[in-house]
Amino acid sequence: MKKIYSILFLALFSLQSFSQDSGFVPGQLLVMLKSNDDVEKVENDLAFLNSQPTNLKSKQLLSKRLNTWLFEFSTSINHEAMLNAIKNNSFVLIAQSNHYTYERVIPNDTQFGVMWDMHNTGQSGGTPDADIDAPEAWDITTGGLTVAGDTIVVAVVDGGFSLTHSDLKFWKNYAEIPNNSIDDDNNGYVDDFNGWNAYNNDGNITSQAHGTHVSGTVGAKGNNSIGVTGVNWNVKVMPVQGSSGTEATVVIAYTYVLDARALYNSSNGTQGAFVVSTNASFGVDAGQPSAFPLWCAIYDSLGVVGILNAGATANQNWDIDAVGDIPTACPSPFMISVTNTTRFDLRNTGAAYGLTTIDLGSPGTTIMSTTTGNNYTTMTGTSMATPHVAGAVALMWAAACQQMINDYRLYPDSLAFIMKNYMLAGTDPLANLSGMCVTGGRLNLYNALLNVQSYNCSMTTVQNVEINESLNVYPNPAMMEMEISYFAPQSANAEIVIMNMLGEEIFVQPFNLLAGVNKQKVNIVSLNSGVYFLQVKSEEGVISQKKIVISK
């Protein structure tokens, strides 16, 4: 199954994008005026905004030579609206927010010097900068919370976890009282205070080195003077045991994650967990997606609630396009499949590849991270590459603006897919990966965050409304063709229109709408994998709309 990330999608998005403006002092602006006597004019002109008193006053002359002032205004006034108003004032040359600044530091974790995957200086003979540019990304954010205050969670499905490791922050379900044999929060899971053990269907999490190592790469505490640092310094890791044994165990494990995020969405954040990504450093060699329909379908279900899923491909030097793999050959648009790169920016010859199935490379050879016994060790494999990607998704959401978070709450699947595209478009191209994976590149955390900051933070994307429930689309998701069924009260000239997330029409198919039930086949061969909106339009405008997913 072919998976394509859309370069067109990113190009279209950048045409209407605006840089994210965050990390500033509320109620303050830096303003360069045209002349010295313009201060009072600006104050008078903007004494009111939308009939509200602004209390706009100049607080301090910052540069006499540049005629630049610090202005203050009431924090009850929308910051972006005030900034736009003062930018458009005829007496103003330049205006901006008063941003916080920080010293740029390399984390003081004692093992950071050997973590070439985060910051490759050529240590152990490696190639300088053959890394994910983590310090550059950490100048933007070190993770943990969204701008709206959501506690970001990465669910790691693995064999076990050292919950007492001093360098890890594991998620806790504080709505549950541990070990009282009661489902206190009524989420369907008894005593799931620490997460879930899908092997035993209980909340007893046992210790294991592999899952502990993966967790450290996702989110070991950063800048705490001990051990290592993860891609995120403050993220919470949800431990879910269930990476080996039978597929039934895997379904149970992922369902726990799905339930937690679905509950968070439906309760507006008062219950459940804000899980944004999962990590699967396990799988079935040469597995065919057609033989694992439930496993692959889980990733679509997780995507619907807003979760992206990082999957480690096989630790074999073979072509997944030819031999298959579970989960990395699953055709879900919400799967990000990962191979293993070295400190020399080369694909590890013990890792699989696939031009249409494997999305990108990520460091996975001799990776230092946490292990059991409150210790640290190096491990190698696609298992070590993949948590960099799962962690990157979490860090990206920490860099998202308020509007993007708002849109994510309204249509989590669409925004999750946008986030995936931002990551894939930001990879560093590597000659050794050209023709070996979808992007031909290795994860670059800094570029991914820059792409997140390009999101149009000043306006909402196309409205996701179900205007008329008489419109049905099957199959959905679809690959090559879908059929729409629509009941019309009367005849009309109509069009089937497919729109991207910007609201731009990318497909139009005219047809005669007849009174009664109408059925039309829509050929979608020319459209890339992604989330779109399908509309039925008449001369009077949109009469019905559905969200569709194209997966190839």
N, C-alpha and C positions, 0 to 999 in steps of 0.2 A: 504494500500500500504506500503510495507516494505522499509524503508530507512536504509542503512548500510553504516557506514563510514569504510574505509579500513585501518585496522592495517597494512596490507601488504604494502599498499601505503606508509605509513610513514616509515616503516622499509626499504623499497627499497630506499626511498629518502635519509635516513640518511646514507646509505652505501656510497653514492657519494657526501655527503654534505660537505660544508666548512663553518666555522664560519664567520659571517659578520664582516668586519673590518671597522668601521665608527667612526666619531668623532675624527679625528686626524688632526695634523697640516700639510697642504699641503707642499710638498717639504722638509720634514724632516723625518729622520729615526734614531732610536736608534740601535746601533750596538756594539755587544761584539766581540772583536778581539782575535785571538789566542795568539798574542804576541804584545808587545809595538811598535815594528818597522813595523807593518803591515799597518799602517795608509796610508802612501804614496803608498804602493802596491795596496791597494784597490782603491784609487783615480785614479791611473794610469790604473788599469785593467778596470775600469768602466768610463773612460773619455768619452766614446761614447757608446750609446745604440741604436741599429738599425740605425747606421750611423748618429745619432743625438748627438751633444755635450751635456753632462749631467751637466757640471759645478759642479760635485760632489766634495765637500770639507768637511773636518772635521771642525766643528765649535767650539766644546767644549769637553773636557774630563770630563765626568760626574762622573766616579768612577775609580780612579787609581787602587784600589784593584781588581775590577772586569774587568778592562780594557774595559770599556764601554764608547762609544763616541756618541756625537750628530753629525750626518752628515746632510748636506744640499745639495739639488740639484735643478736644474731648474724646476719650476712648469709646464713648457711646456712638460715635460716628464711624461708619464703615471705613476701614483703613484704605481699601482699594479705591473706594469712591472719592475719598478726600484727596488721595494721591493723583487720581485722574483729573480732578477739578483744578488742582493747583498747577498741574502740568499744562493745562489748557489756558491758564490765566495769561493775559497779554503782557504782564510785567515780569514774567518768569522765563528764564532761559532753560534751566534744568531743575528737575525735582526728582527725588527718590526717597525710599525708606531709609531710616537710620539703622543699618544692619549691625548686629553683633559681630565681633571679630574674635578669633581664637588663635592661640599659639599652635603652630603645626608641629605635632609630636609623633614620633614613632612610639607605639605602646611599650611600656616598660616590662612586659612579661618576659621572664628570664630565658625562655626558649625561643623568643621571637627571632633571634638572629639566625636560627637554622630553618626558619619557615620560608623556604624559597618560593613556595606556592603563593604566598601573600606579597612578598617583597624580595625579588631575586637580584642580589647585588653581585652575583657570580660566585657565591659561596659554594664550596665543594666542586669547583670547576664548572659550574653551570653558566648558562648564557644570561648576562645581565638583562633584566626587564622581561625575561620569559616567565611572567607571572600574571596575576589578575589585577594588578594595580590597586591593591587594597588600601595602602596609605592615602593615595589620592582620593579614593572613594570616601574614606573616613573623614576627610576634610569637609565633606558634605553632610554626612550623618554616620553615627556609629550604631544606629538601630535601636530597637526595643519598643518604640511607640510610634503610632501614626500622629500626624498633626492634629487629629481629632481626639487623641488620647486612647486609642485602641491598643491593648497589649498584644503585640504581634507574636504569633505562635507558629513554629514549624513542627509538624508531626513526623517523627522518625519511626518508621516501621522496621523493626530489626529483631535480633535475637535476645537482647537483654541490655540492661543499663545499670551503671553504678550510680545510684541516686545520691550517694553520699559524697561524691567527688567534689572537692572544694572549689574547683575551677569551672563548674557547670551550674546553670540555672534551669532546673526542670520546672515545667508547668505543673501547677497544682489546681485541683478542682475544689476550691474553698467552699463551694456550696454543699459538699459532701463531708460527712463526719466519718473519718476512717475507722474501719474495723468494728462497726456496730451492726453489720449484717442488714442494714436498711438502705434503701434507695432514697436518701434524704432529699435530693433535688428532683426526683421523679423524672430522670432522663433515661430510664430504662436500664441503668447499670448500677449494681450494688457495690458500694465501697470503692468507687473509682476515683479516689482522692489523688492517687499518683499517676493515673493513666489506666491502661487496660492491657491485660494479658490474654490474648486471643487463644493461646494454647489451652488454658484452663478456664477461660471465661470468668475471670475474676480480676480484682484490682491489685493482685500481688505481683509486683515487678521484681524480677530476679536479675542478678548481675551477670554481665558478659562483656568481653573486651571489644568485640566488633562494633556493637551498638554504641558503646561508650566512646569509641574512637570517632565514629561518624558524628555523634552529637557534638564533640569538641570542635570539629571543623565547621559545623553549622553555627555554633554559638558559645564557644568557651568565653568566659569573662575576659574582657579586654582591659589593659592598663591597670591591672590589680597587683602588679609586682610579683606574680607567680606564674609559672607554667607557660601556657600558650594563649593565643587569642583566636577566636573564631571569626568567620566572615562578619558576624554581628557580635558586638560587645555585650549586648544586653537582652537579646531575644530569649524567649522561653521555648524550651524543647519539650514537646509532648511525647512521652515514651509509650510506644505501643508495641508489644511483643507479638510476633506473628509472621516472621520472614521465612520460616522453613516448615517442612512437614507436608501439608496438603493445601490445595487451592482453597478449600473451605476455610482454613485458618486465615488465609490472606483476605478473603471476603469479610470475615468477622473483623479483622484488624482495620481494614479500610472503612468499614461501616461505622466503627466507633468514631473515626475522624470525621466522616460525613455527618453523622448525627450531631457531633459537637459544633461544627460550623453552621449547620442548618438551624440548630437551636439558637446560636448567636444571632443569626440573621432574623429569625422570626421573633425573637425577644428584644430586638433593637439593642443588643449588646448586654443585656442584664443576666443572661445565662449562656452556657456553652463556652466556646473558645473561638477567638479570631484567628483561625488557622488559614494561612495564605499559601502554604506549600507542604507537600509531603516528600519524603525521601525513601526510595526503594533501592537499597544496595544489595539486591538479591534478584533471583529470577529463574527462568528455565531455559537452558541452552537449546538453541534450534527450535524453540517453541513456535508454533504457527498460530497467529491470532484467530484464525477460523476455528481452532480447537479450544480456544480460551475466550469465548465470547463474553462470559460474565466478568472475568478479570479485566478485560479491555474496556468493557462498558462501565466499570466502576469509575474509570478516569473521566468519562463523560459526565457521570453523576456528580463527581467531586467538582468538576469544572462548572457545572450549573450553579453551585453555591459559591463559586469564586476561588477554588483551590487549583493551583498548578501542581504538577506532579513530576518530580525529577526521578529518572530511572537510569540505573547503571546497566550498560550493555555487557555482553559476555566478555570474560577474560580469556578470549581466544582470538587468534589472528585470522579471522574470517569475515566474510561479507554478509552482514545481516540482511541486506536486500535479497541475497540468494538463499541463505539457510534459515532465516527467521530467528526470532528471539522474543521472549516474554520477560519484561514488559516493553522493551524498547522498539519492537515492531508493531505494537498496538497503534492503530491509526487515529487515536483520539487527538484532537487539536489541543488538548490540555495536558498532553504528555511532552516532556522535554527529555530527550534521550541523550546520554552522555558517554563519551569515550575518554580514554586516559592519556594525558600528555606528560612529558618529562621536563626536567629542569633545563633542557636544551631546546624546548619548544618543538619537540618531535612526538608523534604518536608512539606510545609504548607498543612495541611489536607484539606484546602479549594481550593487546586490547582489540576488540572488534571495531568494525567500521561499516559504513553504508551510506551511499550518496543520497538516498531518499528516506532512510529510516533513522539515521543518527543525526541529531541536530548540531552538536558542537563538541569540541574537546574541552577538557578542564584538567588542571593538575591532579595527578593521582599516583605519582611514583615517589616513594620514600617521603610520605607525608607525616609530619610530626603532629600528634594530637594526644588527647586524653586516653587513659586506659584504666583498668580496674586497679584497686589498691591505692587509689589517689596518686597514680603515677602517670607517666607519659612515655610514648613509644612511637616509632615510625611503622607505617604499614603501606603496602602498595596494592593497587588494583582499581578497577572502575568503581569499586565501593568507596574509595577515597576521593575520586574525582567528583562524584555526584553530589555529595553534601555541599560542595562549593556552590553548586547551582541552586540547590534548595535554599541555602542560606542567602544567596544573591537575591532571590525573589523577595525574601523577607526584608532585606536591606532596601530594596527598591521601593517597597511600600512605606518604609520610614521616610523616604525622600519625596513621597507624593504630596501634592498640594491639596488643600481643602476641597477644591472642586472635584479633583480626581477621586478623593475618598467619597464624596457625595455621590458621584456617578457610580462608583463601585458598589455602594449600598443599593442603588436602584437597579442596576443590571450587573451583578457580580461576574457572570460568565463572560460578558463582552469585555469588561475591563481587565479580567484575568488574561484574556487572549491578547489584548493590547500590550500588557506587561510582558508576555512571552515574546512578542514581536520586538519590543524595545531591547530585550536581552539579546536576541539573535542578531539584530541589526548592529549591535555594539561590539561584536566579537572582533578580536585581532586576527586578520587573515594570516594563515600559515601555509607556506608552500607544501609542507608535509601533510596537511589536511585537505588540500585542494583536490576535489573529486572524491574525497573520502567521507564527507558528511555534508549536510544540507548547507551550512554556512561556510564551510571551508575554513573555519576559524576556531580560536580558543576564547573562552570566557574572559571578558574584560569588565570588571566590576565598576570601574570608574565610568566607562563609556555607557554602561547600562543606566547608571544614575543620571548622567547627563541627558540621556534620551527621556527618562522619566520627567526631568525638569522641562522638557520641551512640550509637555502636555498643555493643551489649551485651558489654562486655569481661569480664564475670564468669562467663559460661556459654557453652557451645558451642551453635551452631545445630543444627537437626535433623540427625541422622546420615544421611549419604549412603551407604547400604549397598545393594548389589545382593543382596537376600536370596535370590532364586531366579532363575536365569538362564533359566528356561522362560517368563518374561514378556517379550513383545515388544510394542513400541509403534511404529506407523507411521501417517503420517509423523512424524518428530521431528527438527527443529522442525515445528510444525503451525500452521495459521491458524484454521480454523473447526471441524474435526472430526479426530479421530484414532481409529484402531482398535487395540484391544489383543488380543493372542493369548496364551492362557495354558493350559498343560497341568496338569490337576489329577488326582491319583491317585484321588480319590473325590469324590462329590457333597457340596455344602454350600450353606448360605445365605451369600451374600457381598455385598460392597460394593466399588465402585470409588471411591476417595477421592483427591482432589487437595488437597495441602497447600502453603501458602506457606513461605517460609524460616524462619518462626518456629515451624513445626510446627503451625499452626492449620489446621483443616479448612475449606476454602472451597468444596468441591464434593463431593457424595455421590450415587452412583448405585447403588441396590440391583440385584442380579441373582442368578439361580440358577446356581451353579457346578456343572457336570456333570462326571462322571468322563470324562477324555479332553481333547481340545483344545477350548477355549472361545474364541469371538470375540465381542467387544462393541464397538459404536461409541459414542464419547463426544463429545457436542456441547460445544465449548469457546467458543462465540460470546461468552458473557458474561464470559469471563476476559480480562484485559489482557495485553499482551506481558510476558513475564518468564520466570524460571526457577522451576519448581515440582517437587514430588515426587508421582508417581502411585503409589498403593498398591492392591493387592488384599487385602482383609481378610475374614476369616471370623470366626465366633464365638470362635475361639481366638486371634485377634489378626492381626497383619500376616503374610501368607504370601509376599508378593513386593512389590518396590518398584523403581521406575525414576525417574531424573531426566528431566524433559521440558522443552522450551523452546517457548513460545508466541510467535509472531512475526506481527504484523499490520501 
